[in-house]
Amino acid sequence: MALNTKFKQQLKAKAHKLKPIVFIGNNGLTDNVKMEIDRGLTDHELIKIRVQSSDRELKQQLLVEACHATDAELVQCIGGIAVLYRKNLE
């Protein structure tokens, strides 16, 4: 599911006031972290996550893997904060 520009702008505006609810630390993307991301997306559709890494390529790799594992879309990534979206089927 590809998000169009207008919808991404709306999601960014909604995400502005959110705080990160999942933190990806030194252990990387573990099964528990994937489960928490999935739970957050199921409950809220739109979440912020924080990646604790100074390596830009590693951050991108972790975010792509997280999106792939949870069927989510990356809306925005600024520094170590990323916004993920997955439409709730209900």
C-alpha positions as CSV (number, residue, x, y, z in Angstrom):
1,M,0.0,0.0,0.0
2,A,1.7,3.2,-1.1
3,L,0.7,6.4,0.6
4,N,0.1,9.5,-1.5
5,T,1.6,12.9,-0.7
6,K,-1.5,14.5,0.6
7,F,-2.3,11.6,3.0
8,K,1.3,11.6,4.2
9,Q,1.0,15.3,5.1
10,Q,-2.1,14.6,7.1
11,L,-0.4,11.7,8.9
12,K,2.7,13.9,9.7
13,A,0.4,16.6,11.2
14,K,-1.3,14.0,13.4
15,A,2.0,12.4,14.4
16,H,3.5,15.7,15.5
17,K,2.0,15.6,19.0
18,L,2.8,11.9,19.5
19,K,5.6,10.6,21.7
20,P,7.6,7.5,20.8
21,I,6.1,4.3,22.2
22,V,8.6,1.8,21.0
23,F,12.4,2.1,21.4
24,I,14.8,0.0,19.3
25,G,18.0,-0.2,21.3
26,N,21.4,-1.9,21.0
27,N,19.9,-5.4,20.6
28,G,18.2,-4.3,17.3
29,L,14.9,-5.5,16.1
30,T,14.0,-8.4,18.4
31,D,10.8,-10.4,18.3
32,N,9.6,-8.5,21.4
33,V,10.2,-5.2,19.7
34,K,8.3,-6.4,16.5
35,M,5.4,-7.5,18.7
36,E,5.3,-4.2,20.5
37,I,5.3,-2.3,17.1
38,D,2.5,-4.6,15.9
39,R,0.5,-4.0,19.1
40,G,0.9,-0.3,18.9
41,L,-0.2,-0.2,15.2
42,T,-3.2,-2.4,16.0
43,D,-4.3,-0.1,18.8
44,H,-3.4,3.3,17.3
45,E,-2.8,3.0,13.5
46,L,-0.1,5.7,13.7
47,I,2.9,5.4,16.1
48,K,6.3,6.9,16.6
49,I,9.3,4.8,17.3
50,R,12.9,5.8,18.4
51,V,15.9,4.1,17.0
52,Q,19.0,4.3,19.3
53,S,21.8,4.2,16.6
54,S,24.1,6.8,15.2
55,D,24.7,4.8,12.0
56,R,22.3,6.1,9.4
57,E,22.4,3.0,7.2
58,L,21.7,0.7,10.2
59,K,18.7,2.9,11.2
60,Q,17.2,2.7,7.6
61,Q,17.8,-1.1,7.6
62,L,16.0,-1.5,11.0
63,L,13.1,0.7,9.9
64,V,12.6,-1.2,6.6
65,E,12.8,-4.5,8.4
66,A,10.2,-3.3,11.0
67,C,7.9,-2.1,8.3
68,H,8.2,-5.4,6.4
69,A,7.6,-7.4,9.6
70,T,4.5,-5.5,10.6
71,D,3.0,-4.7,7.2
72,A,3.4,-1.0,8.0
73,E,4.3,2.1,5.9
74,L,7.1,4.5,6.9
75,V,5.6,7.9,6.9
76,Q,8.6,10.0,8.0
77,C,12.0,9.6,9.6
78,I,13.8,12.5,11.1
79,G,16.9,11.7,13.1
80,G,16.2,8.8,15.3
81,I,12.4,9.2,15.3
82,A,10.3,7.4,12.8
83,V,6.5,7.5,12.2
84,L,4.8,4.3,11.1
85,Y,1.3,3.8,9.8
86,R,-0.9,0.7,9.2
87,K,-4.5,1.0,8.4
88,N,-6.8,-0.7,10.9
89,L,-9.1,-3.1,9.2
90,E,-11.9,-2.5,11.7
